[in-house]
Amino acid sequence: MLVDVDIIAREADELLANANALIDDVNGKVGTLDPAVQAVADLGVSVSDLNSATKNLTGKARSKNMAKGATAFSTVNGLRKGRKSSKRQKLK
């Protein structure tokens, strides 16, 4: 029975040694991946910031174009009204 306990103890030691080696290997690989994961996260933040800036710029451009369009529209309407009133005066 004592021999069986010794065999089990040795196998348990080997198993723990293998588990420790595996954990060390995984930790090393995680350490290698950390900078890559951080770079991807930073890239995601940069893309998000770029999208926000583009959205703001597009909104400003639309506002300016709408204002220009409104000005052009009112100018055209003013010219039409001027033509209509001059035609009416000619008819009188």
MIRO-883854 format. One line per field, with one value per atom (N, C-alpha, C, O, CB): chain; atom name; z, y, x. Coordinates in Angstrom, 1 decimal. Atoms other than C-alpha are relative to their C-alpha. Glycine has a CB too. Layout:
// residues N
pado <- (A:...)
vextor <- (CA:...)
Z <- (Z:...)
Y <- (Y:...)
X <- (X:...)
//
This chain:
// residues 92
pado <- (A:A:A:A:A:A:A:A:A:A:A:A:A:A:A:A:A:A:A:A:A:A:A:A:A:A:A:A:A:A:A:A:A:A:A:A:A:A:A:A:A:A:A:A:A:A:A:A:A:A:A:A:A:A:A:A:A:A:A:A:A:A:A:A:A:A:A:A:A:A:A:A:A:A:A:A:A:A:A:A:A:A:A:A:A:A:A:A:A:A:A:A:A:A:A:A:A:A:A:A:A:A:A:A:A:A:A:A:A:A:A:A:A:A:A:A:A:A:A:A:A:A:A:A:A:A:A:A:A:A:A:A:A:A:A:A:A:A:A:A:A:A:A:A:A:A:A:A:A:A:A:A:A:A:A:A:A:A:A:A:A:A:A:A:A:A:A:A:A:A:A:A:A:A:A:A:A:A:A:A:A:A:A:A:A:A:A:A:A:A:A:A:A:A:A:A:A:A:A:A:A:A:A:A:A:A:A:A:A:A:A:A:A:A:A:A:A:A:A:A:A:A:A:A:A:A:A:A:A:A:A:A:A:A:A:A:A:A:A:A:A:A:A:A:A:A:A:A:A:A:A:A:A:A:A:A:A:A:A:A:A:A:A:A:A:A:A:A:A:A:A:A:A:A:A:A:A:A:A:A:A:A:A:A:A:A:A:A:A:A:A:A:A:A:A:A:A:A:A:A:A:A:A:A:A:A:A:A:A:A:A:A:A:A:A:A:A:A:A:A:A:A:A:A:A:A:A:A:A:A:A:A:A:A:A:A:A:A:A:A:A:A:A:A:A:A:A:A:A:A:A:A:A:A:A:A:A:A:A:A:A:A:A:A:A:A:A:A:A:A:A:A:A:A:A:A:A:A:A:A:A:A:A:A:A:A:A:A:A:A:A:A:A:A:A:A:A:A:A:A:A:A:A:A:A:A:A:A:A:A:A:A:A:A:A:A:A:A:A:A:A:A:A:A:A:A:A:A:A:A:A:A:A:A:A:A:A:A:A:A:A:A:A:A:A:A:A:A:A:A:A:A:A:A:A:A:A:A:A:A)
vextor <- (N:CA:C:O:CB:N:CA:C:O:CB:N:CA:C:O:CB:N:CA:C:O:CB:N:CA:C:O:CB:N:CA:C:O:CB:N:CA:C:O:CB:N:CA:C:O:CB:N:CA:C:O:CB:N:CA:C:O:CB:N:CA:C:O:CB:N:CA:C:O:CB:N:CA:C:O:CB:N:CA:C:O:CB:N:CA:C:O:CB:N:CA:C:O:CB:N:CA:C:O:CB:N:CA:C:O:CB:N:CA:C:O:CB:N:CA:C:O:CB:N:CA:C:O:CB:N:CA:C:O:CB:N:CA:C:O:CB:N:CA:C:O:CB:N:CA:C:O:CB:N:CA:C:O:CB:N:CA:C:O:CB:N:CA:C:O:CB:N:CA:C:O:CB:N:CA:C:O:CB:N:CA:C:O:CB:N:CA:C:O:CB:N:CA:C:O:CB:N:CA:C:O:CB:N:CA:C:O:CB:N:CA:C:O:CB:N:CA:C:O:CB:N:CA:C:O:CB:N:CA:C:O:CB:N:CA:C:O:CB:N:CA:C:O:CB:N:CA:C:O:CB:N:CA:C:O:CB:N:CA:C:O:CB:N:CA:C:O:CB:N:CA:C:O:CB:N:CA:C:O:CB:N:CA:C:O:CB:N:CA:C:O:CB:N:CA:C:O:CB:N:CA:C:O:CB:N:CA:C:O:CB:N:CA:C:O:CB:N:CA:C:O:CB:N:CA:C:O:CB:N:CA:C:O:CB:N:CA:C:O:CB:N:CA:C:O:CB:N:CA:C:O:CB:N:CA:C:O:CB:N:CA:C:O:CB:N:CA:C:O:CB:N:CA:C:O:CB:N:CA:C:O:CB:N:CA:C:O:CB:N:CA:C:O:CB:N:CA:C:O:CB:N:CA:C:O:CB:N:CA:C:O:CB:N:CA:C:O:CB:N:CA:C:O:CB:N:CA:C:O:CB:N:CA:C:O:CB:N:CA:C:O:CB:N:CA:C:O:CB:N:CA:C:O:CB:N:CA:C:O:CB:N:CA:C:O:CB:N:CA:C:O:CB:N:CA:C:O:CB:N:CA:C:O:CB:N:CA:C:O:CB:N:CA:C:O:CB:N:CA:C:O:CB:N:CA:C:O:CB:N:CA:C:O:CB:N:CA:C:O:CB:N:CA:C:O:CB:N:CA:C:O:CB:N:CA:C:O:CB:N:CA:C:O:CB:N:CA:C:O:CB)
Z <- (0.0:0.0:0.0:-0.7:1.2:-0.1:0.8:-1.4:-1.8:1.0:1.3:-2.7:-0.9:-1.7:-0.6:0.8:-4.3:0.3:-0.6:0.3:-0.3:-2.4:-0.6:-1.0:1.6:0.6:-3.5:-1.6:-2.1:0.2:1.5:-7.2:-0.3:-1.2:-0.5:0.2:-6.9:0.3:-0.4:0.9:-0.4:-5.2:-1.1:-1.5:1.3:1.1:-8.0:-1.2:-1.9:-0.4:1.1:-10.7:0.2:-0.7:-0.3:-0.3:-8.9:-0.2:-0.7:1.4:0.2:-8.8:-1.5:-1.9:0.7:1.5:-12.6:-0.6:-1.4:-0.6:0.5:-13.3:0.4:-0.5:0.6:-0.4:-11.3:-0.7:-1.1:1.5:0.7:-13.0:-1.4:-2.0:0.0:1.3:-16.4:0.0:-1.0:-0.6:0.0:-15.4:0.2:-0.4:1.2:-0.2:-14.2:-1.3:-1.6:1.1:1.3:-17.5:-1.0:-1.7:-0.6:0.9:-19.4:0.3:-0.5:0.0:-0.5:-17.3:-0.4:-0.8:1.5:0.4:-17.9:-1.5:-1.9:0.4:1.5:-21.7:-0.3:-1.2:-0.6:0.3:-21.7:0.4:-0.3:0.7:-0.4:-19.7:-0.9:-1.2:1.4:0.9:-22.1:-1.3:-1.9:-0.3:1.2:-25.1:0.2:-0.7:-0.5:-0.3:-23.4:0.0:-0.4:1.3:0.0:-22.8:-1.3:-1.6:0.8:1.4:-26.5:-0.6:-1.5:-0.7:0.7:-27.5:0.6:-0.1:0.2:-0.7:-25.0:-0.9:-1.1:1.3:0.8:-27.2:-1.2:-1.6:-0.3:1.3:-30.3:0.4:-0.4:-0.6:-0.4:-28.4:0.3:-0.1:1.2:-0.3:-27.1:-1.2:-1.3:0.9:1.3:-30.6:-0.7:-1.2:-0.9:0.6:-31.9:0.7:0.1:-0.1:-0.8:-29.1:-0.3:-0.4:1.5:0.4:-29.8:-1.4:-1.6:0.2:1.4:-33.5:0.0:-0.7:-0.9:-0.1:-32.6:0.5:0.0:0.9:-0.6:-30.5:-1.1:-1.2:1.3:1.0:-33.3:-1.1:-1.6:-0.6:1.1:-35.9:0.5:-0.2:-0.4:-0.5:-33.6:0.1:-0.2:1.5:0.0:-33.1:-1.4:-1.6:0.6:1.4:-36.9:-0.5:-1.2:-0.9:0.4:-37.4:0.6:-0.1:0.4:-0.7:-34.9:-0.7:-0.9:1.5:0.6:-36.5:-1.4:-1.8:-0.1:1.4:-40.0:0.1:-0.7:-0.7:-0.1:-38.8:0.4:-0.2:1.2:-0.4:-37.2:-1.2:-1.5:1.1:1.2:-40.4:-1.0:-1.6:-0.6:1.0:-42.6:0.4:-0.4:-0.1:-0.5:-40.4:-0.2:-0.6:1.5:0.2:-40.6:-1.5:-1.9:0.5:1.5:-44.4:-0.5:-1.3:-0.8:0.4:-44.7:0.4:-0.3:0.6:-0.5:-42.6:-0.9:-1.2:1.5:0.9:-44.8:-1.3:-1.9:-0.1:1.4:-48.0:0.1:-0.8:-0.4:-0.2:-46.6:0.0:-0.5:1.2:-0.1:-45.7:-1.4:-1.8:1.0:1.3:-49.2:-0.9:-1.7:-0.6:0.8:-50.8:0.4:-0.5:0.3:-0.4:-48.7:-0.6:-1.0:1.5:0.5:-49.8:-1.5:-2.0:0.3:1.4:-53.4:-0.3:-1.3:-0.7:0.1:-53.1:0.2:-0.6:0.9:-0.3:-51.6:-1.1:-1.5:1.4:1.1:-54.3:-1.2:-1.9:-0.3:1.2:-57.1:0.2:-0.7:-0.2:-0.2:-55.5:-0.1:-0.6:1.4:0.1:-55.2:-1.4:-1.8:0.8:1.4:-58.8:-0.7:-1.6:-0.7:0.6:-59.8:0.4:-0.5:0.5:-0.4:-57.7:-0.7:-1.1:1.5:0.7:-59.3:-1.4:-1.9:0.1:1.4:-62.8:-0.1:-1.0:-0.6:0.0:-61.9:0.2:-0.5:1.0:-0.3:-60.5:-1.2:-1.5:1.3:1.1:-63.5:-1.2:-2.0:-0.5:1.0:-65.9:0.3:-0.6:-0.1:-0.4:-64.0:-0.3:-0.8:1.5:0.2:-64.2:-1.5:-1.9:0.6:1.5:-68.0:-0.5:-1.5:-0.7:0.5:-68.4:0.3:-0.4:0.6:-0.5:-66.6:-0.9:-0.7:1.4)
Y <- (-1.2:0.0:1.3:2.2:0.0:-1.1:2.4:0.3:1.4:-0.3:-0.2:1.8:0.6:1.5:-1.4:-0.6:2.7:1.5:2.3:-0.7:-1.4:6.0:0.7:1.9:0.2:-0.7:6.8:0.2:1.2:-0.9:-0.1:6.1:1.1:1.9:-1.4:-1.1:8.3:1.4:2.3:-0.3:-1.3:11.1:0.4:1.6:-0.1:-0.4:11.0:0.4:1.4:-1.2:-0.4:11.1:1.3:2.1:-1.1:-1.3:14.0:1.1:2.1:0.0:-1.0:15.8:0.3:1.5:-0.4:-0.1:15.2:0.8:1.7:-1.3:-0.7:16.4:1.4:2.3:-0.7:-1.4:19.6:0.7:1.9:0.1:-0.6:20.2:0.3:1.4:-0.9:-0.2:19.8:1.1:2.0:-1.3:-1.1:22.1:1.3:2.3:-0.3:-1.2:24.7:0.5:1.6:-0.1:-0.3:24.5:0.5:1.5:-1.2:-0.4:24.8:1.5:2.3:-0.9:-1.4:27.9:1.0:2.1:0.0:-0.9:29.5:0.3:1.4:-0.6:-0.2:28.9:0.9:1.8:-1.4:-0.8:30.4:1.4:2.4:-0.6:-1.4:33.4:0.7:1.9:0.0:-0.6:34.0:0.4:1.5:-0.9:-0.3:33.9:1.1:1.9:-1.3:-1.1:36.2:1.3:2.3:-0.3:-1.2:38.6:0.5:1.7:-0.3:-0.3:38.5:0.6:1.5:-1.2:-0.5:39.1:1.3:2.1:-1.0:-1.2:42.0:1.2:2.0:0.1:-1.2:44.7:0.0:1.1:0.1:0.0:43.5:0.3:1.1:-1.4:-0.3:43.6:1.4:2.0:-0.9:-1.4:47.0:0.9:1.9:0.4:-0.7:48.2:0.0:1.0:-0.5:0.1:47.0:0.8:1.5:-1.5:-0.9:48.7:1.4:2.2:-0.3:-1.4:51.9:0.4:1.5:0.3:-0.2:51.6:0.2:1.1:-1.1:-0.2:51.2:1.3:1.9:-1.1:-1.3:54.3:1.1:2.1:0.3:-1.0:56.3:0.0:1.1:-0.4:0.0:55.1:0.6:1.3:-1.5:-0.6:56.0:1.6:2.3:-0.5:-1.4:59.5:0.6:1.7:0.3:-0.5:59.9:0.0:0.9:-0.9:0.1:58.8:1.2:1.8:-1.3:-1.1:61.4:1.4:2.2:0.1:-1.3:64.2:0.1:1.2:0.0:0.0:63.2:0.4:1.1:-1.3:-0.3:63.3:1.5:2.1:-0.9:-1.5:66.8:0.8:1.8:0.3:-0.8:68.1:-0.1:0.9:-0.5:0.2:66.6:0.9:1.5:-1.4:-0.8:68.3:1.4:2.1:-0.3:-1.4:71.6:0.4:1.4:0.4:-0.2:71.3:0.0:0.8:-1.1:0.0:70.4:1.3:1.9:-1.2:-1.2:73.4:1.2:2.0:0.3:-1.0:75.7:-0.1:0.9:0.0:0.2:74.2:0.3:0.9:-1.4:-0.3:74.5:1.5:2.0:-0.7:-1.4:78.1:0.7:1.6:0.6:-0.5:78.8:-0.3:0.5:-0.7:0.4:76.9:0.9:1.3:-1.4:-0.9:79.0:1.4:2.0:0.0:-1.3:82.2:0.0:1.0:0.4:0.0:81.2:-0.1:0.5:-1.2:0.2:80.1:1.4:1.7:-1.0:-1.3:83.5:1.0:1.8:0.5:-0.9:85.3:-0.3:0.7:-0.1:0.4:83.4:0.4:1.0:-1.5:-0.4:84.0:1.5:2.0:-0.5:-1.4:87.7:0.5:1.4:0.6:-0.4:87.9:-0.3:0.4:-0.8:0.3:86.1:1.0:1.4:-1.4:-1.0:88.5:1.3:2.0:0.2:-1.3:91.4:-0.1:0.9:0.3:0.1:90.1:0.0:0.7:-1.3:0.0:89.5:1.4:1.8:-1.0:-1.3:92.9:1.0:1.9:0.6:-0.8:94.5:-0.3:0.6:-0.1:0.4:92.5:0.6:1.1:-1.5:-0.6:93.7:1.5:2.0:-0.3:-1.5:97.3:0.3:1.3:0.6:-0.2:96.9:-0.2:0.5:-0.9:0.3:95.5:1.1:1.3:-1.3:-1.1:98.5:1.1:2.1:0.4)
X <- (0.8:0.0:0.9:0.5:-0.9:-0.9:2.9:0.6:0.8:1.1:-0.6:4.3:-1.1:-0.7:0.4:1.1:0.9:-0.1:-0.3:-1.3:0.0:0.9:1.2:1.0:0.0:-1.2:4.4:-0.2:0.2:1.3:0.3:3.4:-1.0:-0.8:-0.5:1.1:0.3:0.6:0.3:-1.2:-0.6:2.4:0.9:0.9:0.8:-0.9:5.0:-0.8:-0.4:0.9:0.8:2.3:-0.7:-0.8:-1.0:0.6:0.6:1.0:0.7:-0.6:-1.1:4.0:0.2:0.4:1.2:-0.2:4.5:-1.2:-1.0:0.1:1.2:0.9:0.1:-0.2:-1.3:-0.1:1.4:1.1:1.0:0.3:-1.1:4.8:-0.5:-0.2:1.2:0.5:3.1:-1.0:-1.0:-0.6:1.0:0.2:0.7:0.3:-1.0:-0.7:2.7:0.7:0.7:1.1:-0.6:4.6:-1.0:-0.7:0.7:1.0:1.4:-0.5:-0.7:-1.2:0.4:0.3:1.1:0.7:-0.3:-1.1:3.7:0.0:0.2:1.4:0.0:3.4:-1.2:-1.1:-0.2:1.2:-0.2:0.3:-0.1:-1.2:-0.3:1.0:0.9:0.7:0.6:-0.9:3.8:-0.7:-0.4:1.2:0.7:1.5:-1.0:-1.2:-0.8:0.9:-1.0:0.8:0.3:-0.7:-0.8:1.8:0.4:0.5:1.3:-0.3:2.7:-1.2:-1.1:0.5:1.2:-0.9:-0.5:-1.2:-1.1:0.5:-1.6:0.3:-0.6:0.7:-0.2:0.1:-0.8:-1.3:1.5:0.8:-1.7:-1.5:-2.1:0.1:1.4:-5.1:-0.1:-1.1:-0.4:0.1:-4.3:0.1:-0.6:1.2:0.0:-3.4:-1.3:-1.7:1.1:1.3:-6.7:-1.0:-1.8:-0.4:0.9:-8.5:0.2:-0.7:0.1:-0.3:-6.7:-0.5:-1.0:1.5:0.5:-7.5:-1.5:-2.0:0.4:1.5:-11.2:-0.4:-1.3:-0.5:0.2:-11.1:0.2:-0.5:0.8:-0.4:-9.4:-1.1:-1.4:1.4:1.0:-11.9:-1.3:-2.0:-0.3:1.2:-14.8:0.1:-0.8:-0.2:-0.2:-13.3:-0.1:-0.6:1.4:0.1:-12.9:-1.4:-1.8:0.9:1.4:-16.5:-0.7:-1.6:-0.6:0.7:-17.7:0.4:-0.4:0.4:-0.5:-15.5:-0.6:-1.1:1.5:0.6:-16.8:-1.5:-2.0:0.2:1.4:-20.4:-0.2:-1.1:-0.6:0.1:-19.9:0.3:-0.4:1.0:-0.4:-18.2:-1.1:-1.5:1.3:1.1:-21.0:-1.2:-1.8:-0.3:1.1:-23.6:0.2:-0.7:-0.2:-0.3:-21.9:-0.1:-0.6:1.4:0.0:-21.5:-1.5:-1.9:0.7:1.4:-25.2:-0.7:-1.5:-0.7:0.6:-26.2:0.4:-0.5:0.5:-0.5:-24.1:-0.7:-1.2:1.5:0.6:-25.5:-1.5:-2.1:0.2:1.4:-29.1:-0.2:-1.1:-0.6:0.1:-28.5:0.2:-0.5:1.0:-0.2:-27.1:-1.2:-1.6:1.3:1.2:-30.0:-1.2:-1.9:-0.4:1.1:-32.5:0.2:-0.7:-0.1:-0.3:-30.7:-0.3:-0.9:1.4:0.3:-30.8:-1.5:-2.0:0.8:1.4:-34.4:-0.7:-1.6:-0.6:0.6:-35.4:0.4:-0.5:0.4:-0.4:-33.4:-0.8:-1.3:1.5:0.8:-35.2:-1.4:-2.0:0.1:1.3:-38.5:-0.2:-1.2:-0.5:0.0:-37.7:0.0:-0.7:1.2:-0.1:-36.8:-1.4:-1.8:1.1:1.3:-40.1:-1.0:-1.8:-0.4:1.0:-42.1:0.2:-0.8:0.0:-0.3:-40.3:-0.5:-1.0:1.5:0.4:-41.0:-1.6:-2.1:0.5:1.5:-44.7:-0.5:-1.5:-0.5:0.6:-45.2:0.4:-0.4:0.6:-0.3:-43.4:-0.9:-1.3:1.5:0.9:-45.6:-1.4:-2.1:-0.1:1.3:-48.7:0.0:-1.0:-0.3:0.0:-47.6:0.0:-0.6:1.3:0.0:-47.0:-1.4:-1.8:1.0:1.4:-50.5:-0.9:-1.9:-0.5:0.9:-52.1:0.1:-0.5:0.3)
//
